[in-house]
Amino acid sequence: MSSWQDLCTARKQRQIDSIPKEWLIQVPPEEQRDVLDVPRKCGLLTARELEITDTDNVQTILDKLRTAVWSSVEVTTAFYKRAVIAHQLVRPPFILLFEQTDRSSQTNCLTEIFIERALQRAQEVDDYLKSHGRVIGPLHGLPISLKDQFRLKGMETIMGYAGWIGRIADSDSALVEILYECGAVPFVRTNVPQTLQWGETYNHVFGRTTNPYNRYMTPGGSSGGEGALVAMRGSPLGVGTDIGGSLRIPSAFCGLYTLRPSYERLPYCDAVNSQEGQESISSVLGPMTNSLEGVKIFTKAVIDARPWRKDSLCVRKEWNEREYQLGDHGGPGAKLCFAIMWDNGVIKPHPPLKRALEMTKEALEAAGHRVIDWENHRNLEIYKIGVSIFNADDGTDYLADCALSGEPLIQTMSPVTDAHEYALDQPLARTILGERRHLTAYELWQLHREKRALRKSHLDHWEATVSRTGTGRPVDAIISPAVAYAACPHGCNSNRDDFYTSLCNYLDYTASVFPVTHVDKAQDRVVPPHEFRNHEDEAVYKMYDPELFHGLPIGLQLIGRTLEEEGVIAMTELVVEALKASKQT
């Protein structure tokens, strides 16, 4: 094998060796696709550990930690064991590295496993509570998983590149420092795709991550390791990042809640990244969890820690309770007006997404809110500008990181196509975006200028909805698909996944994702073909198979204004409450 392969093999073996032998389980057969119940049936977790890890509500866990009903050591141990179960599903712990032999049969969600270090931190937290009679902070004792971008002092941060193996952090990321101040227990790091610029999760070092609802489907990306882990209840709360949908796509595919905040609201300082120096479209961080309350708890805790003390780019904006009480939207108890984006005019959603939107509309109207149709505004132009900015260096950044080890650039997520020989000039680039090329500085500046103009144009379009809402205000929030489909087979998500999510990144709108329902083959039947707008629209239509997609979660996206994190969380709560009420009637 070549040197980069040797590096990957050795690093993967070190990960395998870090798993306690007594935590290894008998894995289910490869033909078993849904593995969500394996942790409850494998015999590794005690009844108390199952009670702890099956607790979705983050506030409930925090309350029991605060009152010493549960210790942080036992909570961290329980989630660690469940995380390791999730990681090794569904085959023995040695995971083949190369795509030619990858059968896409393991969840494979973790990168860093540091049990002793995490339990030592948990013991410190328990000792503090015992000796001081109070908690360290609002996240006291809570195990938190981190995407493999957040630096932990003394540990590697590989981010899916063979050339980054052995790169040891000499300090913590700003977010990690704040998590420690809040009393949290960082306990694992999770898998990402090489380059981060994929809606799936595969790299040469740690391999492919799969979806626990169906292992032959992707969990999304680039925070796919977090998505799979949290869906398996292997973590009560994870932290991912998002530059085009990397929080929202995995959350939609894995049935989770998340928040994509606006640029610089939460501290990104000293987290590693691709395209360092590209500042026109910034990556942001956010929580991924099984409870919407967890989204609020994390966001408020980090903001209350005054992150601008540690990140010079962080917006100096404290948590605004008036905004959380929807003071800009009529105040507590006011009826809102939501607009539904049924179709963005570029990619037509699959039937289950339409049904989820219909369910949400009916639930909101039953709760007394007004719902209107969103009129699309220059979506394709916005998308083209954003992707052109991303591609301005024509891949130079990615190739430089690959050159560190000599590993090839992965150019497809398909498990049946050679990942290194697939043409980068895919149909999407030809039919929608045009040819890729390296832009001059002047050409890039013109894209920045056009993006600013499009942001203003979209703002004016939103403000003009005041004439249609009946509330005296413009539309309070937009509800749309997060992705045009549920979790799809590996390799099918490339360049088709972010048409709905990336709008928020390019316009810097705050957005959440919330689960609504699951694909039902009896209700969500194939519809006749429409007039296809482009190659990808046709490919997405042909991808749908009710039998194949049956049972997968469907998540929707709620879009608010720039820096409206508190309001977006509150409006998402209203939508979720309305959906729960409608399902009970």
Backbone torsions as a table, in degrees:
resi	resn	phi	psi	omega
1	MET	NA	154.0	177.7
2	SER	-74.0	169.0	-173.6
3	SER	-62.6	-38.0	-179.9
4	TRP	-66.5	-33.9	177.2
5	GLN	-68.2	-38.8	176.3
6	ASP	-61.2	-43.3	178.3
7	LEU	-59.0	-46.1	-178.4
8	CYS	-65.6	-42.9	-179.5
9	THR	-62.0	-45.6	-179.1
10	ALA	-65.9	-41.1	-179.1
11	ARG	-67.3	-40.2	178.4
12	LYS	-64.9	-38.0	179.4
13	GLN	-65.6	-37.8	176.7
14	ARG	-61.7	-37.6	177.0
15	GLN	-64.4	-45.7	-180.0
16	ILE	-60.0	-41.5	-178.5
17	ASP	-67.4	-19.0	-179.5
18	SER	-81.0	-5.7	179.4
19	ILE	-89.4	122.8	177.6
20	PRO	-58.2	136.4	-177.7
21	LYS	-59.4	-33.8	-178.3
22	GLU	-72.8	-7.3	177.8
23	TRP	-98.2	1.9	176.5
24	LEU	-77.8	141.5	-177.4
25	ILE	-119.0	163.6	171.3
26	GLN	-79.4	116.0	-172.4
27	VAL	-80.4	149.2	178.1
28	PRO	-69.0	164.9	177.0
29	PRO	-64.9	153.7	-176.2
30	GLU	-61.3	-28.2	-178.0
31	GLU	-73.3	-12.1	175.2
32	GLN	-77.4	114.4	-173.4
33	ARG	-89.3	-44.5	-179.0
34	ASP	-87.2	118.5	-177.6
35	VAL	-117.8	16.7	-176.1
36	LEU	-61.8	-32.1	-176.7
37	ASP	-89.5	-6.2	-177.1
38	VAL	-57.5	-42.8	179.1
39	PRO	-58.4	-30.9	-178.8
40	ARG	-79.3	-18.6	-173.2
41	LYS	-114.8	-9.1	-172.3
42	CYS	-77.9	-16.4	176.9
43	GLY	90.7	-3.4	-178.4
44	LEU	-79.5	-34.7	-175.8
45	LEU	-91.9	136.2	174.8
46	THR	-74.4	169.2	178.3
47	ALA	-59.7	-39.2	179.6
48	ARG	-68.7	-39.7	178.2
49	GLU	-66.2	-34.8	174.8
50	LEU	-67.2	-40.3	177.5
51	GLU	-59.9	-43.0	-179.5
52	ILE	-64.9	-51.3	-172.7
53	THR	-77.6	-20.0	175.9
54	ASP	-84.3	-0.6	177.8
55	THR	-80.9	106.1	-177.1
56	ASP	-75.9	-34.8	-173.4
57	ASN	-75.9	115.1	-178.1
58	VAL	-61.7	-36.0	-179.7
59	GLN	-63.1	-37.7	177.7
60	THR	-61.8	-43.4	178.1
61	ILE	-62.6	-45.6	-179.8
62	LEU	-62.6	-39.3	179.0
63	ASP	-62.7	-41.0	-178.9
64	LYS	-73.6	-29.3	173.2
65	LEU	-70.7	-42.1	-178.7
66	ARG	-63.4	-36.6	-177.9
67	THR	-94.0	6.3	178.0
68	ALA	62.5	20.8	170.3
69	VAL	-65.0	-40.2	172.0
70	TRP	-119.5	142.0	173.0
71	SER	-89.6	157.2	177.7
72	SER	-65.9	-33.6	178.5
73	VAL	-61.7	-45.3	-178.3
74	GLU	-73.2	-33.4	177.5
75	VAL	-68.1	-44.0	178.9
76	THR	-64.8	-41.5	177.6
77	THR	-61.3	-44.8	-178.9
78	ALA	-60.9	-47.7	-179.4
79	PHE	-70.0	-31.8	177.5
80	TYR	-64.6	-44.9	179.2
81	LYS	-61.5	-42.1	-179.3
82	ARG	-69.6	-34.3	176.8
83	ALA	-63.8	-40.2	179.5
84	VAL	-69.6	-36.0	173.6
85	ILE	-59.7	-48.6	179.9
86	ALA	-57.6	-41.9	-175.2
87	HIS	-65.4	-39.5	-173.4
88	GLN	-89.1	-4.8	176.6
89	LEU	-67.8	136.3	6.9
90	VAL	-125.2	36.4	-177.2
91	ARG	-147.1	171.9	-179.6
92	PRO	-52.8	159.4	-167.1
93	PRO	-65.8	-21.1	177.9
94	PHE	-77.3	116.5	-175.6
95	ILE	-105.8	124.0	-179.2
96	LEU	-61.9	142.7	-170.0
97	LEU	-91.9	-27.6	-165.6
98	PHE	-105.3	141.0	-170.0
99	GLU	-59.8	-29.7	-179.2
100	GLN	-62.7	-27.0	-177.3
101	THR	-111.1	2.2	-179.3
102	ASP	-78.7	121.1	180.0
103	ARG	-97.8	8.8	178.5
104	SER	55.5	43.3	-172.3
105	SER	-114.4	7.2	179.0
106	GLN	-123.8	148.2	176.1
107	THR	-67.6	-48.8	168.0
108	ASN	53.3	55.7	-170.1
109	CYS	-98.4	-14.9	-172.9
110	LEU	-99.6	154.8	169.2
111	THR	-116.6	-56.8	-178.4
112	GLU	-104.8	126.8	176.8
113	ILE	-120.8	111.9	-174.8
114	PHE	-134.1	70.9	-171.3
115	ILE	-62.6	-50.3	-176.0
116	GLU	-60.4	-43.9	-179.7
117	ARG	-63.4	-42.9	-179.6
118	ALA	-66.7	-42.2	-179.2
119	LEU	-69.2	-32.0	174.8
120	GLN	-63.7	-42.5	176.5
121	ARG	-63.3	-43.2	179.6
122	ALA	-61.5	-39.2	178.3
123	GLN	-65.1	-39.6	177.1
124	GLU	-59.9	-41.3	179.6
125	VAL	-64.9	-44.4	178.3
126	ASP	-62.7	-42.5	-179.7
127	ASP	-63.4	-37.9	179.2
128	TYR	-62.8	-46.3	179.8
129	LEU	-61.5	-41.2	-177.9
130	LYS	-67.7	-40.0	-175.3
131	SER	-84.8	-29.2	-176.2
132	HIS	-104.1	-18.5	179.9
133	GLY	73.7	16.3	178.5
134	ARG	-149.7	164.4	-179.0
135	VAL	-83.1	159.6	177.2
136	ILE	-69.9	-40.9	-177.6
137	GLY	-171.2	-172.5	-172.0
138	PRO	-68.5	-14.1	178.4
139	LEU	-112.5	28.3	-172.8
140	HIS	-52.5	118.3	172.9
141	GLY	79.1	-0.9	-173.5
142	LEU	-81.1	122.7	173.2
143	PRO	-68.9	133.0	-179.7
144	ILE	-131.0	129.3	176.8
145	SER	-91.1	151.9	-174.5
146	LEU	-129.7	134.8	171.2
147	LYS	-59.9	149.0	-174.6
148	ASP	-74.8	52.2	170.8
149	GLN	-127.4	-16.5	-173.5
150	PHE	-92.9	118.3	-174.6
151	ARG	-71.2	136.3	172.1
152	LEU	-119.5	123.1	-174.9
153	LYS	-53.8	130.4	177.9
154	GLY	85.3	2.4	-178.5
155	MET	-122.2	156.8	175.7
156	GLU	-68.7	149.0	167.5
157	THR	-127.8	103.5	-168.5
158	ILE	-96.7	-35.0	176.9
159	MET	51.1	35.9	172.5
160	GLY	80.2	7.3	179.9
161	TYR	-109.4	128.6	176.1
162	ALA	-60.3	-34.6	-178.7
163	GLY	-70.8	-10.7	178.3
164	TRP	-95.3	-4.1	177.5
165	ILE	-60.3	131.6	-178.4
166	GLY	89.8	-1.2	179.1
167	ARG	-82.7	104.7	-173.2
168	ILE	-96.4	133.0	179.5
169	ALA	-77.0	134.1	177.4
170	ASP	-95.7	1.4	176.8
171	SER	-158.6	167.0	176.7
172	ASP	-85.6	152.8	168.5
173	SER	-62.6	156.3	179.2
174	ALA	-57.1	-41.4	179.2
175	LEU	-61.4	-42.6	-179.2
176	VAL	-62.6	-41.7	176.4
177	GLU	-57.5	-42.9	-179.7
178	ILE	-68.1	-39.2	178.0
179	LEU	-60.9	-40.6	176.2
180	TYR	-62.2	-44.5	178.8
181	GLU	-60.0	-33.1	-179.4
182	CYS	-82.4	-3.4	177.3
183	GLY	93.3	5.4	-175.8
184	ALA	-74.5	167.2	179.7
185	VAL	-123.9	91.4	172.6
186	PRO	-60.4	130.6	-171.4
187	PHE	-133.2	-18.9	173.5
188	VAL	-150.3	161.1	167.3
189	ARG	-120.3	155.8	-166.3
190	THR	-123.8	161.8	-167.9
191	ASN	-74.7	153.0	-179.0
192	VAL	-140.3	162.4	171.6
193	PRO	-80.3	151.9	170.1
194	GLN	-54.7	134.7	-179.0
195	THR	78.7	-18.3	-174.8
196	LEU	71.9	-10.2	-171.2
197	GLN	-92.8	49.0	179.0
198	TRP	-138.2	150.0	172.3
199	GLY	-90.4	19.7	174.5
200	GLU	-135.7	179.3	-172.9
201	THR	-136.1	103.0	177.8
202	TYR	-156.3	136.8	172.5
203	ASN	-147.4	168.0	-177.2
204	HIS	-72.3	-24.0	-174.0
205	VAL	-79.5	-53.0	-173.2
206	PHE	-109.4	-9.4	175.9
207	GLY	91.1	-157.6	-172.8
208	ARG	-99.2	140.3	172.3
209	THR	-101.7	138.4	-178.3
210	THR	-117.2	170.3	-176.3
211	ASN	-92.5	123.6	-177.1
212	PRO	-66.4	-18.3	173.8
213	TYR	-70.7	-30.0	178.4
214	ASN	-163.8	108.3	-172.5
215	ARG	-66.7	-12.6	176.9
216	TYR	-88.0	3.8	177.8
217	MET	-113.8	156.9	178.8
218	THR	-82.7	148.6	171.3
219	PRO	-84.4	0.0	-175.0
220	GLY	91.6	-171.9	-179.9
221	GLY	-170.9	173.1	3.9
222	SER	-86.1	-3.6	176.9
223	SER	-89.9	40.9	-175.2
224	GLY	-69.9	-32.2	175.6
225	GLY	-62.0	-43.1	176.0
226	GLU	-62.7	-44.5	-178.4
227	GLY	-58.0	-48.1	-179.5
228	ALA	-65.5	-43.1	-177.8
229	LEU	-63.7	-49.0	-177.5
230	VAL	-67.4	-37.2	176.8
231	ALA	-61.7	-32.4	178.2
232	MET	-81.0	2.2	-174.7
233	ARG	59.9	32.6	174.7
234	GLY	-88.1	-3.9	175.7
235	SER	-153.9	137.0	177.7
236	PRO	-75.6	-23.0	-178.8
237	LEU	-161.0	128.9	177.8
238	GLY	-119.5	161.7	177.9
239	VAL	-119.6	123.7	176.0
240	GLY	-120.5	-171.0	178.1
241	THR	-134.2	168.4	-172.4
242	ASP	-154.7	118.2	173.3
243	ILE	-122.0	-11.2	177.1
244	GLY	-151.8	-0.1	-178.1
245	GLY	140.9	12.1	-169.5
246	SER	-70.9	-15.3	167.2
247	LEU	-88.8	-43.8	-168.6
248	ARG	-78.6	-35.0	179.8
249	ILE	-65.3	-51.7	177.2
250	PRO	-62.5	-34.6	179.0
251	SER	-65.7	-41.7	177.2
252	ALA	-65.1	-42.4	-178.0
253	PHE	-70.4	-25.5	-173.8
254	CYS	-112.3	8.6	174.8
255	GLY	73.2	37.2	-174.3
256	LEU	-115.4	171.3	172.5
257	TYR	-104.0	145.8	175.6
258	THR	-155.1	170.3	175.6
259	LEU	-136.6	126.2	170.3
260	ARG	-98.6	100.6	179.4
261	PRO	-76.0	169.5	176.3
262	SER	-74.5	167.8	-179.1
263	TYR	-51.0	131.6	168.8
264	GLU	65.9	14.7	174.9
265	ARG	-74.9	-35.1	177.9
266	LEU	-115.4	152.3	-167.7
267	PRO	-78.4	118.1	179.9
268	TYR	-103.3	-4.5	-173.0
269	CYS	-56.8	134.3	177.4
270	ASP	67.7	13.8	163.9
271	ALA	-86.0	139.3	-179.6
272	VAL	-79.0	161.5	-173.6
273	ASN	-161.9	163.0	165.1
274	SER	-85.1	159.7	177.2
275	GLN	54.3	42.2	175.3
276	GLU	-57.7	131.2	-178.6
277	GLY	101.8	-15.8	174.5
278	GLN	-82.6	107.1	-171.0
279	GLU	-113.6	-0.1	-179.6
280	SER	-71.4	-36.7	176.8
281	ILE	-125.4	102.7	-172.0
282	SER	-87.7	145.2	169.7
283	SER	-76.9	147.7	178.9
284	VAL	-129.3	162.9	176.7
285	LEU	-113.7	156.9	179.0
286	GLY	-165.5	169.5	-177.7
287	PRO	-86.4	154.9	171.9
288	MET	-132.8	126.9	-172.1
289	THR	-158.5	165.8	178.3
290	ASN	-87.3	-1.4	178.5
291	SER	-132.4	136.5	177.5
292	LEU	-63.2	-33.0	178.1
293	GLU	-60.1	-33.9	177.8
294	GLY	-62.3	-34.5	177.3
295	VAL	-62.0	-46.4	180.0
296	LYS	-65.8	-44.3	-177.1
297	ILE	-59.2	-47.5	-179.5
298	PHE	-63.8	-49.7	-175.2
299	THR	-61.6	-45.5	-179.3
300	LYS	-66.8	-40.1	-179.5
301	ALA	-61.8	-44.0	-178.5
302	VAL	-68.8	-42.0	179.3
303	ILE	-67.3	-40.7	178.9
304	ASP	-63.8	-20.5	177.5
305	ALA	-78.8	2.6	177.9
306	ARG	55.0	66.1	-172.5
307	PRO	-64.2	-17.3	177.7
308	TRP	-65.8	-10.9	173.3
309	ARG	-70.5	-24.6	-174.2
310	LYS	-114.9	-15.2	-177.8
311	ASP	-131.4	111.8	-174.9
312	SER	-66.4	-17.4	179.4
313	LEU	-92.0	-10.8	-174.6
314	CYS	-67.6	136.0	178.7
315	VAL	-66.7	132.1	180.0
316	ARG	-83.3	77.7	-178.6
317	LYS	-134.9	112.6	179.9
318	GLU	-73.9	165.0	175.5
319	TRP	-58.0	129.0	-174.8
320	ASN	-109.4	102.9	-176.7
321	GLU	-67.9	-31.0	176.8
322	ARG	-61.5	-42.1	178.3
323	GLU	-66.5	-37.8	177.9
324	TYR	-65.3	-31.5	176.5
325	GLN	-83.2	11.3	175.8
326	LEU	60.9	41.1	177.6
327	GLY	-61.4	-26.6	177.6
328	ASP	-87.0	0.1	-175.9
329	HIS	-128.7	34.0	177.1
330	GLY	97.8	-10.1	177.9
331	GLY	87.1	177.3	-177.9
332	PRO	-56.8	132.8	176.9
333	GLY	84.7	-6.6	-179.0
334	ALA	-70.1	149.5	175.0
335	LYS	-86.2	133.0	-174.8
336	LEU	-102.2	168.5	173.0
337	CYS	-120.6	116.3	177.1
338	PHE	-103.1	147.0	174.5
339	ALA	-114.4	133.7	-179.3
340	ILE	-101.7	125.8	172.0
341	MET	-92.2	95.4	-177.4
342	TRP	-70.5	-27.9	-172.3
343	ASP	-162.6	129.8	-176.9
344	ASN	-84.8	3.2	178.4
345	GLY	82.2	-1.6	179.4
346	VAL	-113.5	-51.2	178.8
347	ILE	-126.6	123.1	-179.7
348	LYS	-81.5	129.5	-177.8
349	PRO	-69.0	155.9	174.8
350	HIS	-68.2	159.9	-179.2
351	PRO	-52.6	-39.5	179.7
352	PRO	-62.1	-31.6	178.6
353	LEU	-68.5	-40.4	177.3
354	LYS	-61.9	-41.9	179.7
355	ARG	-64.8	-40.0	178.2
356	ALA	-63.0	-39.8	176.9
357	LEU	-65.1	-40.9	177.8
358	GLU	-63.8	-42.0	177.3
359	MET	-59.5	-42.9	-178.3
360	THR	-67.5	-42.1	177.8
361	LYS	-60.5	-48.1	-179.2
362	GLU	-62.1	-40.0	-179.7
363	ALA	-65.9	-42.6	-179.8
364	LEU	-67.2	-41.0	178.3
365	GLU	-65.8	-37.6	177.6
366	ALA	-64.9	-28.2	177.9
367	ALA	-84.5	0.8	175.9
368	GLY	96.3	3.3	179.3
369	HIS	-86.4	159.1	177.8
370	ARG	-96.7	140.6	179.6
371	VAL	-130.4	126.8	177.8
372	ILE	-124.8	170.1	176.8
373	ASP	-84.5	136.5	174.3
374	TRP	-80.7	133.9	176.0
375	GLU	-95.8	116.6	-176.5
376	ASN	-60.1	149.0	-177.9
377	HIS	-139.1	100.2	169.7
378	ARG	58.6	34.2	-176.4
379	ASN	-59.3	-45.1	-176.9
380	LEU	-67.4	-37.6	176.8
381	GLU	-60.9	-44.6	-179.9
382	ILE	-61.6	-43.6	-179.2
383	TYR	-63.4	-44.7	-178.9
384	LYS	-61.1	-43.1	-179.9
385	ILE	-62.6	-46.4	-178.2
386	GLY	-61.0	-47.8	-179.1
387	VAL	-67.1	-35.2	177.8
388	SER	-63.5	-36.5	176.1
389	ILE	-65.6	-44.6	177.8
390	PHE	-58.9	-38.2	-174.6
391	ASN	-90.9	10.4	-172.4
392	ALA	-60.7	-29.4	-179.9
393	ASP	-93.0	2.9	179.0
394	ASP	54.8	36.3	175.0
395	GLY	84.8	7.8	-178.0
396	THR	-57.7	-41.1	-178.9
397	ASP	-60.8	-48.2	-178.5
398	TYR	-64.6	-43.3	-177.9
399	LEU	-64.9	-34.3	178.6
400	ALA	-65.0	-41.2	178.8
401	ASP	-70.4	-35.3	175.8
402	CYS	-66.6	-35.6	-177.5
403	ALA	-66.2	-20.2	179.5
404	LEU	-58.5	-33.5	-179.3
405	SER	-115.9	-14.7	-174.0
406	GLY	88.7	3.8	178.4
407	GLU	-68.8	148.4	177.9
408	PRO	-77.4	154.3	174.6
409	LEU	-73.3	126.0	176.5
410	ILE	-72.1	127.6	-174.9
411	GLN	-120.7	4.5	171.8
412	THR	-155.4	150.7	175.5
413	MET	-97.8	4.9	-179.6
414	SER	-68.3	131.2	178.0
415	PRO	-77.9	-5.6	-177.1
416	VAL	-116.0	3.6	178.2
417	THR	-118.2	141.4	178.3
418	ASP	-59.7	117.0	-173.9
419	ALA	-67.6	-12.4	-173.4
420	HIS	-107.2	-10.4	-176.1
421	GLU	-114.6	-6.2	-178.9
422	TYR	-64.7	136.3	-176.6
423	ALA	-66.3	131.2	177.9
424	LEU	-69.0	-24.9	179.7
425	ASP	-81.2	76.0	-176.8
426	GLN	-79.3	165.9	-178.6
427	PRO	-55.1	-34.1	179.6
428	LEU	-58.4	-46.3	-178.5
429	ALA	-61.9	-35.0	-177.3
430	ARG	-77.0	-42.3	-171.1
431	THR	-88.1	-23.2	-176.6
432	ILE	-117.3	-46.1	-168.8
433	LEU	-100.7	-16.5	-175.0
434	GLY	82.8	-173.4	-175.7
435	GLU	-74.2	143.7	173.5
436	ARG	-78.3	142.5	172.8
437	ARG	-160.8	160.5	179.9
438	HIS	-76.6	122.1	-176.7
439	LEU	-89.4	151.8	171.5
440	THR	-77.6	164.6	177.7
441	ALA	-58.5	-41.4	-179.5
442	TYR	-63.1	-43.5	179.4
443	GLU	-62.0	-38.3	178.5
444	LEU	-66.8	-40.2	177.4
445	TRP	-59.5	-37.9	179.9
446	GLN	-66.5	-35.3	175.4
447	LEU	-64.6	-40.9	177.3
448	HIS	-60.9	-42.5	178.9
449	ARG	-62.3	-44.6	179.4
450	GLU	-64.5	-37.4	179.5
451	LYS	-64.4	-42.2	177.4
452	ARG	-60.2	-42.0	179.6
453	ALA	-64.9	-38.9	178.6
454	LEU	-67.6	-36.4	177.2
455	ARG	-62.3	-43.2	178.8
456	LYS	-66.3	-40.5	179.3
457	SER	-62.4	-41.2	-179.5
458	HIS	-69.8	-37.6	176.1
459	LEU	-60.1	-46.2	179.2
460	ASP	-61.6	-39.8	178.8
461	HIS	-62.5	-43.0	179.0
462	TRP	-64.9	-46.4	-179.2
463	GLU	-59.7	-33.3	-177.7
464	ALA	-69.2	-13.1	179.2
465	THR	-70.0	-7.3	178.3
466	VAL	-56.3	-26.6	-178.9
467	SER	-75.0	-10.7	-175.3
468	ARG	-117.3	-7.5	-170.3
469	THR	-85.0	-31.5	-176.1
470	GLY	77.9	6.0	-179.4
471	THR	-107.6	-8.1	-173.2
472	GLY	82.0	0.1	177.6
473	ARG	-122.9	159.3	169.4
474	PRO	-65.3	172.2	175.6
475	VAL	-48.3	133.5	-178.6
476	ASP	-75.0	-39.0	178.7
477	ALA	-159.3	155.8	175.7
478	ILE	-103.2	139.2	174.2
479	ILE	-116.6	128.5	-176.0
480	SER	-144.6	168.8	166.6
481	PRO	-59.5	148.7	168.3
482	ALA	-81.0	-40.0	174.0
483	VAL	-136.6	157.2	-177.1
484	ALA	-74.2	-2.7	-175.6
485	TYR	-153.3	168.4	172.0
486	ALA	-77.4	178.1	177.8
487	ALA	-49.4	132.5	-171.1
488	CYS	-116.7	170.0	178.2
489	PRO	-59.2	150.4	179.1
490	HIS	-56.1	133.1	179.6
491	GLY	94.5	-13.9	-178.1
492	CYS	-91.0	-8.2	-174.6
493	ASN	-93.6	-5.0	-174.9
494	SER	-67.4	121.1	175.4
495	ASN	62.9	20.4	176.3
496	ARG	-125.7	-7.3	-165.1
497	ASP	-91.8	-25.0	-166.1
498	ASP	-106.7	16.7	-178.7
499	PHE	-66.2	-28.1	179.1
500	TYR	-94.0	-38.5	-177.0
501	THR	-75.1	-40.1	-170.8
502	SER	-67.0	-19.5	175.1
503	LEU	-53.3	-40.9	-178.7
504	CYS	-70.1	-35.7	178.1
505	ASN	-67.2	-42.3	-176.5
506	TYR	-73.4	-31.9	178.9
507	LEU	-97.0	-6.0	-178.1
508	ASP	58.9	44.8	173.1
509	TYR	-88.9	138.9	172.2
510	THR	-70.4	140.8	-177.8
511	ALA	-149.0	150.7	174.7
512	SER	-121.9	165.9	168.9
513	VAL	-128.6	139.7	179.6
514	PHE	-139.7	142.4	178.9
515	PRO	-76.1	145.4	-178.4
516	VAL	-119.7	-50.3	-173.6
517	THR	-159.9	-165.8	177.2
518	HIS	-129.7	155.5	176.2
519	VAL	-62.5	132.8	179.4
520	ASP	-124.5	111.8	-174.8
521	LYS	-62.8	-23.2	179.2
522	ALA	-76.7	-33.6	-178.2
523	GLN	-94.3	-34.4	-170.2
524	ASP	-100.8	67.5	-176.6
525	ARG	-81.6	160.3	178.1
526	VAL	-63.9	135.8	177.9
527	VAL	-102.7	159.1	178.9
528	PRO	-59.8	150.2	-179.4
529	PRO	-64.2	145.5	175.3
530	HIS	-100.2	179.4	176.2
531	GLU	-76.6	110.7	-172.4
532	PHE	-68.9	137.9	-176.9
533	ARG	-85.0	-26.6	-175.8
534	ASN	-166.8	175.9	-177.6
535	HIS	-59.4	-43.2	-176.3
536	GLU	-68.2	-37.0	176.4
537	ASP	-59.5	-42.5	178.3
538	GLU	-66.3	-42.7	-179.2
539	ALA	-64.0	-39.7	178.6
540	VAL	-65.2	-42.4	177.8
541	TYR	-58.8	-46.8	-176.1
542	LYS	-71.9	-19.1	179.2
543	MET	-68.1	-29.0	-169.0
544	TYR	-71.6	129.2	176.6
545	ASP	-141.2	107.3	-176.3
546	PRO	-54.8	-35.7	-179.6
547	GLU	-67.0	-43.9	-178.3
548	LEU	-68.8	-40.1	-174.8
549	PHE	-87.2	-6.3	-174.5
550	HIS	-54.3	131.6	175.4
551	GLY	89.7	-8.6	-179.0
552	LEU	-77.0	145.6	-178.5
553	PRO	-69.6	150.5	176.1
554	ILE	-119.8	120.1	176.8
555	GLY	-114.7	149.1	176.4
556	LEU	-116.1	166.4	-177.0
557	GLN	-115.2	133.7	172.9
558	LEU	-110.3	125.5	-174.0
559	ILE	-112.0	125.3	174.6
560	GLY	-115.5	-164.8	-177.1
561	ARG	-86.5	173.3	178.1
562	THR	-61.9	134.6	178.8
563	LEU	58.5	34.4	-179.7
564	GLU	-110.9	45.4	-175.5
565	GLU	-61.5	-46.0	-178.5
566	GLU	-61.8	-44.9	-179.2
567	GLY	-66.8	-38.5	179.3
568	VAL	-65.4	-41.4	176.8
569	ILE	-60.5	-46.2	-178.1
570	ALA	-65.1	-41.5	179.5
571	MET	-68.5	-34.4	175.4
572	THR	-64.5	-37.8	176.3
573	GLU	-60.0	-41.7	178.4
574	LEU	-61.9	-42.6	-179.4
575	VAL	-65.2	-45.2	-178.7
576	VAL	-64.5	-40.9	177.4
577	GLU	-63.2	-40.6	178.9
578	ALA	-64.3	-41.0	178.5
579	LEU	-64.8	-41.7	178.5
580	LYS	-62.9	-42.6	179.9
581	ALA	-64.3	-38.5	-178.1
582	SER	-69.7	-30.6	179.8
583	LYS	-76.5	-18.5	-179.8
584	GLN	-88.8	-13.1	-178.1
585	THR	-94.1	NA	NA
